[in-house]
Amino acid sequence: MTAFFQGLGLSYELAWTISTICGILLIAFPLMLGVAMIIYADRKIWAAMALRKGPNVVGPLGLLQSFADGLKVFLQETIIPAAANKGLFLIAPIITFTVALMAWAVIPFNSGAVLADINVGLLYVLAISSLGVYGVVIAGWSSNSKYPFFSAMRASAQMISYEVSIGFILICVVLWAGTFNLNDIVKAQKGAISLAYAIPALADVPVLGWKINGFVANPLLFPMWVMFLISGMAETARAPFDLTEAESELVAGYQTEYSSMAFALYWLGEYANVLLMCALNATLFWGGWLPPLDIPVLYLVPGIVWLLLKILFFFFIFSWVKATVPRYRYDQLMRLGWKIFLPVSLLFVFLVSGWLMLTRYAV
């Protein structure tokens, strides 16, 4: 894109700036549209599992319900509690929303189709996701209300706890792929393992000679994917780990005092983070923009289509779990993170690194 603008007679610096802005808009606008539609899909999935209809009035099949809700909150008055710290109260949702968008800069949508193809892309995602806790803590503290403050403390402890285990899980992926670059991690999953290896009892079937694109069929990395999926739900405070919004204890959580667009920014940021976790599941373990199987005909489908299908699949899992699994108690949540996921992820770092050393795997 930079070369295109240079061809129009612009200097390299100006062409790079314009192309970068265009790249950001090409990610941000479709993401916001996707968040609006994914909220609709979320509500329809919950309704179907509860034998209800869900949104079905605004627009055909209720497709415009999310936009109607957005217009409603946009027209509402922003109410700031008299005892709140006004500056911090207003900046907290902006931090959460902005951080949720920034992480998408390194997600590869196709081979080379990434805004920032940096060598430490995975570290960037970890760093950016860690900043999200500031928006939560500032919101709870600046509200000057005990229930949002309790929720903020609970949310920060929950996010930090599961980031620790997520970090060790990602170490296993980095060791196997030999890189922190997300685009290269996807490429390392091409033909990672054959179906015959995954199902030894059916090794004589010719079809099972096909290769699987993804680390998920790897016996050492499959448990890591399961833990990553569950940790992603806890990291984004999705059910059954939505202890930050436990109505019987904390009203609506750290955003209790928010209204209008300030509340909507938290809503959008939450779903953008959920989609990010779905994208990371697809990118790190399920081959990202690669087709499920290493078959030439499947590569005729654009890579971004495969990635979007995988993101939608994981979002369905997130929504399915929220509709069917009861909420954990807080002590159960922390015990799962510190007493189960942390030691198990440490064990698998040892197993993966040991296996790679014994087999002299090129990393």
DRENSEMI-764206 format. One record per residue: x, y, z of N, C-alpha, C, O in turn; residue in one letter. Coordinates in steps of 0.05 Angstrom, whole numbers, plus 5000, padded with zeros to 4 digits. Atoms other than C-alpha are relative to their C-alpha. Layout:
residues N
XYZXYZXYZXYZA...
end
This chain:
residues 363
501749765000500050005000501750255000501050454987M498149775000505950475014501050054972501250294964T499049965027508550354944497850134982498550294964A502249885015501650534916499950305003499750454984F500149714995501651214950502550144990502450374982F497649895011508851324930499750044970500850234958Q500449985029506751204858498350244993498350334970G501649765005501951804866501650255004500650475002L498349774997507952244878500650095028501850305032G499649934972507952254954502849915009503949714999L497550094988514352204995499649745015497349675022S500350254986515851555030498850035027497049875035Y501049964973514451835099497050054999495549935015E502849945001507652115079498449764990496249704999L501450235010505851495039499849785021497749655023A500150204978507651045098497950085021496449915030W501949914980503451475145497149954991495549855006T502750035011497351465100499349704998497049635005I500650285003497950715086499549875028497949695030S500450104973498550575161497250075011495949915023T502649914991492350985176497849844986495849754998I502050165015488550625121499949715010497749605012C500050274989490849955150498549985026497149795032G501450004974488350145219497050024996495549875009I502949985006481550355190498949754989496649674994L500950255012481149715150499649785021498149595016L500350204978481749325216497850105019496149945027I501849904979477849785263497150004991495449925007A502849985008471549905222498749724997496549685008F501250265001470249175203499849865028497949715033P500150124974471948975275497650115016496249955029L502349884986466749465303497349894989495549835003M502350125012461649205253499749715009497549615014L500150284991463548495272499149975029497749795035G500950004972462648655346497050035002495749905017V502949965000455648915332498549754992496549685005A501450245009453648295294500549765018498849595021M499450234982457047825343498450025026497749825038I501849974977452948125400497349894993496049755009I502650115010446747955359500249705000498349575009Y499750295001449347255347500149885028498949675032A499850094972450947175421497249985012496549785024D502750004988443847355440498249794987496549675000R501650215014440846895387500749725009499049555012K499150264990445046315411498949945028497949735033I501150034974443046425483497049944999496049775013W502950035002435746485462499349714990497549595000A500550275011436045835421500449795022498949595023A499550204980438945455480498150025023497849835039M502149974980433545725526497249984989495350045002A502650035014428045585475498550264999496050275003L501249745004426746325464500750104972502249974958R499549905027426646745400502450194998503850204978K497949815001431647285418499250244983496950274975G500649765016432147945378498849924973500049764958P501250075025427347895319498150214989496550164971N501849795008423848565311501450224983500450304962V498749785013428849105291501649904975503649774978V498750095025430748985218499249714994497949585010G500650275007430148325181501349805018503849805022P499150204981430747745230501350135025502849995039L498849864976432748265283502950074996504350135016G497149955004439548395250500950285008503350325013L499349734994439349135265499650065030499850305038L500549954972437949045340502550125014502250305030Q497649904987445249175360500450304993501350465009S499749725008445249825320497950185014498450415021F502149864985438650035353500950055029500550265041A498949974972441849905422502250205001502450365020D497849805001447950305401498950284998500050475011G501249735002443650895380498750095026498850325033L501349944974439850855446502050105020501650315033K498149914980446050905489501450264991502250425008V498749765010448951445444498350255007499450465012F501849774994442851885456499550045030498350245037L500449974971442751775531502050205012504150265000Q498349814986445752275580502249855015501749645028E497850114985452552115609500050115028500450355032T500349924973451652145684502649935015503549705016I497650044984457852245728499350045029498350255037I500649974971457052105803501450245012503650315004P498949764988458152725845502749955014504450135013A497650064985463552385887502249874984504349814994A498050145017467252075828502250194992501950434991A497849855012473952295802499550024970499849834955N501149975027471452585737502049934978501349794959K498050065021477952545696500549714997500349604974G499450295002479551825713497549854993497649644979L502550135005472151635710499549994970498549794960F500549985028471851855637502149864983501649764961L497850125016478651595614500149705002501249574985I499850294996477750885642498749844977500049664967A501150155022472850635588501550044974501649864957P498449955024477150965534502549825000503249724979I497650174998483250575559499249714992500549584976I500950275006479349915557499449964971500349764959T500850035028476550035488502550024981502749874962F497649965017483150285458501949765001502849674981T498250234997487249715486498949754986500449604974V501350225014482149215459500550014970500749804957A499549985029483349485389503049984993503749874972L497150005006490949555394501149734995502949694979M498950275002492148815401499649884972501149704964A500550115026489248685332502150084979502149974957W498049905019495149035299501949784991503049794969A498050215007499348395299498649734992500049534987V501450245008493847885281500249974970499250144956I499850045030495347595211497349894989496449684998P502550085012489047545169500549824975498749684966F499250175023492747205111503050015000504350165016N497150005002499947075091501050294993500550394971S499049735004503147765100497950215004498650455005G502249804996496348105111499850065030497949975043A500049924971497948405179501050295001502850374987V499349714998498449135200502850035009504350204998L497349984990504849045240501249725003500749585022A498850265000508848425223502650005015504849985003D497649974983513648485281501049725010499449545013I498950264991518347935306499149915027499249685034N500850064972515647975377497050045002496050145022V502949965001508247975358498649885024496750005035G501350144978506347475412500550155027498750175044L499449844976509847885466498450265000497550355021L501649755002506248505440497149945009496050105024Y502750074992499548155449499849975031498050065043V499950034970501447955521500150275014498850325034L499649744987503648665537497550164998496650295018A502449845004497448995508497749895016496250045029I502250114984492648505541500450055030498450085045S499549944971496048645608499250285006498450345029S500849724995494449385600497150035005496250235016L502949984997487049235599499150015029497050125035G500850004972487049145674499950295011498450345031V500049724990488449895683497250134996496350285013Y502649895004481750085652498049905020496250055029G501850124980478249615700500550125028498650205042V499449904973481849835763499450305003498350385023V500649724998481250575747497050055001496150235015I502949974999473850495734498949955028497250105038A501050064973472650165801500850205021499250275038G499149814980476850655840498850284996498050405016W500949735005474551295806497050035005496050265009S502949984995467151125816499450085029497250185035S500349934972468151225891497549865012496049985028N502250164991463150665905501149735007502849624993S498750244990464650035944499649764981501449604979K500550235016461449535897501750004974502949794967Y498250005023465049755833502949965008504549844994P497250044991471549785874500649715006502749614998F499650294994470649075900500249844973501949664971F499950145025469248845829502650054985503749874973S497449945013475449205802502349845013504049744998A497950164987479848855854499749714992501749574987M500550285008476648185837500949964971502149764965R499350035028477548305762503050014996504049854980A497049985004484848515768501449755009503249654996S498850254990486547905810499549774980501249614976A500850215018482847455761501750024974502749824964Q498549965025486247755699503049945003504249814986M497150054995493247735729500549705004502549604994I499650284994492347025754500149834975501849664972S500150165024490446735687502050084978502749934961Y497949925019495547145648502649855006504249804988E497650154993500946765686499949734986501949654973V500150265013498546085661499950034969501149864955S500049955029497246375591502850044990503549954968I497249965008504446595589501549744997503049714977G498650265002507045895602498949834977500449684964F501250145022502145605552501350104973501949944956I498849885024504846085499502949934996503949914974L497250085002511945885516500249734985502049694969I500050265014510245175492499750044970501049914955C500449945028507745455426502550124987503350044966V497649875010513845895417502349804997503749814978V497950205002518545315432499649824976501649764962L500550185023515244875380500350144973501350034954W499949855026514645415326502750134996503550184973A497449885002521345725342500050304993501950414983G500249715006518846445335497850135016495949995025T502149844987514746995368498250134980496250254987F501649875021512147245301497549834994497749604987N502550155003504847055294499749894971498649674968L500250105027505246995218501749754996500949564983N498250235002511146515224498949765017499349535009D501250214984507546125279497849854983497649614985I502050135017501746005230501449834979500549614974V498650155020506645785176501249755011501449554997K498850234987509945305225497949785004498749555009A502150204996503244955232499149864974497549674975Q500750135025502744765158501049724999503449665001K499350285000502544015154501449915025503249745024G498650064975504543975227499949715008501849615020A500350284992501943265236498149874982496250004971I501850145018498542735195497749885015497849835039S502350134988491642445208500749725010499649635030L499350274992494741755211501550005026501249815042A498649984974499241985268498150065022498449955045Y501949934979493442285305498149775006497249745029A501850234996489241645295501549754991501049654969I498350225009494341065293498449754992499349604975P501650245006488840525291499150004971498449794960A501049985027486840785222502250084981501750204960L497649915015493840875194499949894971501250004954A500050125027492340425133498050134981498150074957D501949865017486740865107501450224984502750394996V498449805016489641275048499350295006501150465007P500849734995485641895065501550125024502050365026V498749914975489041925133502950074996504350135015L497349905006495642075099500150304998502250424996G500149715002493242795094501250135025501150025047W498749864978496843295138498050205012496450324998K501749804985493243725191501650265003503950265011I498849744995494744465192499250105027497050195031N500649914973495144635265501549835021502149605017G498750134977498444465331498149845017498949695035F502050114982491944225361500149705001499349585021V499850295001493043505339502549895012502849655015A497550094987499843485372499449925029498350085044N500750094973499243065436501150175022499950195044P498849834979503843545474498750275001498850415022L501149735001500244175452496950015002495850225008L502950014998492943945452499150085029497250245031F500849914973492444005529500450305004498950435019P499549724997495444695523497850174987497150384996M502249865012489944905475497550005018496250205020W502350014982484544665523500350205023498450345030V499549814978487745065579499950294990498950465004M500149735011488545665534497150094995496550335000F502849935005481245645514498650085026497150285027L501349954974478945615587501250265012499750425023I498749764989484046145608499150254985498850474997S501049775015481546595552497350095010496750335010G502649934988474546565581500350145026498950345032M499549874974477246745649501250284996500650475010A498749745006481647305620498150214991498450444998E502049815010475747625586497550025018495550155011T502249994981471147515646497449904988495250014994A502450135012466347085606499049785019500649665034R501050224984461746585639501449744992502049704969A500949994971462846155679501950155018501950115043P498049864984468346625702499350305002501150465007F500849714999464347285702499550095029497450205035D500249934972465547395776500150315004499350405025L499949704998466648145762497250124997496850355003T502749905004459248205746497949835014495649805005E501850184985456147735797497750175012498150315032A502249824993449248075804499349985030498650185042E500850044973447847775872502050125020501350165044S497949904982454348065901500950284993501250455011E498749765009456848645859498350174981499450344967L501849865018450748915822501049954971500849724962V499150045028453649025751503050004998504150004976A497150015001460949025770501350284999500150485007G498449755000466249565759498750224983499450454986Y501349805016461849915707497250075010495650184994Q502649954989455849985753499250294997496950354991T500749725000456250745755500150134972499650374969E499749895027457150825680497349994985495749824990Y502449995017451751015630500850104972503150184968S499649895027451051225557502449874986502949634989S497850115016457151155512502349905017503849725007M497950114983461851045570499649715006501449555006A500750284996458250405586500349844974501249614975F499850145025457950225512502949944992503449744980A497250055006465550285506501049755015502549605004L499350244986466249755560498849754986500149544984Y501350225014461249315523501449934974501949694969W498650055025464849395457502849895005503749714991L497450104993471649285490499949715008501749565002G500350284991469248645522499749814977501149614976E500450185023466848345457502450004981503049804968Y497549995017473048585419502149825012503649694998A498150184987477248215471499249714997500949544993N500950275004472947595464500749914971501749694968V499350075027473947605388503049974997504049814982L497050025001481447715400500849735010502649604999L499350274989481747085443499249784980500649584978M500850205020477946705389502150004977502849794967C498049985022482946965337502649875009504049744993A497550124990488846755381499849705002501749564996L500450295001485846055390500549894972501949694968N499750095027485445995315502950034990503949864975A497349945010492346305302502149825012503949734999T497950144986496345935354499849704999501849565001L500350294998493345245353498549874976498849634971F501750125021488645155293500750094972499150074954W499049945027492845405235499350274989500050334966G500649735009490246115231498750024973496549904969G501149975027489046295158500449764982499549774959W499750245016491045605134497449835001496049855021L502450194999485545095116500549785020502849745028P499650214980484444535165501849774992503449675008P498350225010487844015121501850114978501150294963L498049915020494044095078499449874973500949704963D500950115026490243935013500050234980498850444986I499849785019491744364951497350144993497250394992P502549885008484444474933498850195021497450385015V501049824978482844785001501450275000500350465011L498649745001487945334988498850194980499650424979Y501449825018483345604934498250195015497550415005L501649834982479145894991501950215012503950135024V498349794988482146565014500649945029498849855044P499250054972485946515080498350155020497750045041G501649854981481747055113497349875005496249905027I502550144997475546635101500349785021498649745038V499550224980478646045139500350125028499250005047W499649884973480746505196497350095012496850045035L502649914990473846815202498249775008496849795028L501550234993470546135202500949885026499249805043L499050104975475045905258499350185023498750095045K500849814979473746545298497149965007496449965031I502950044994466246435291499549745015497849725032L500350264986467045705313500750035030499249945047F499249964972470745915376498150185015497650155039F502049824987465746475390497549845007496349885028F502250174993460245955387500549845025498749815042F499350144975463945555440499850185024498750105044I500249814978464546175484497150055007496450055031F502849944995457146325476498549755011496849775029S501150254991455245595486500549955029498749885045W499250034972459045565551498550195018497550125039V501449794984455946215576497149935004495949995025K502850064998448945955562499449755016497149705024A500550264988449845275595501449945027500549785042T498450074977455145285650499550205023499650445018V500549814978453545585719502650145009504850045004P497749844991458146115749501649875022500449755040R498250104979464145905790499850185025499150415023Y499449834977465246145861502850114997504450014982R497449865004471146615867502349825010504449834997Y497850174991475246125908500549774981502849684977D499650215020474045585855501550114976503349984964Q498649875022476346075801502950035005504649964988L497249964994482846245836501549735004503849714997M498750264996484245515855500649884973502749764969R499550105027483445315782502550124987504149994975L497849865012488345845760502749945013504749884999G497550024986493745775813500849715007503249645007W499450274990493245045836499949794978500949564981K500250205022491644695769501450104975503249974965I499049915025493145115708503050075002504550014984F497249914998499745415733501949765002503849754986L498150234999503144755754499949834975502049734966P500250165024500444385693501450134977502950004961V498749855021502844925645503149995003504549974984S497150024995509744915678501049724993503249704982L499350275007509944165671500349964970502249834961L499950035029508444205597502250164987503250094966F497649865009513844725587502449825002504149814984V497850204996518644205615499849774980501849704968F500450235019515643645572500650084971502049944957L499649915028515644045507502950064995504049974975V497249945004522644315516501749755001503649724986S498550254999525143635537499749834975501749714965G500550155025521943295477501650124976502849974961W498549875022524943805429503049975003504449944982L497250054996531743715460500849714993502849664980M499450285005531442955456499849934970501449774961L500450065029529042955384501650184982501650154958T498449815014533743515364498350154979499150204957R501849855018527843895335501250274994502350405012Y498849745008530144505296498350235009496250294997A501449764990527945105336502050225002501250455010V
end
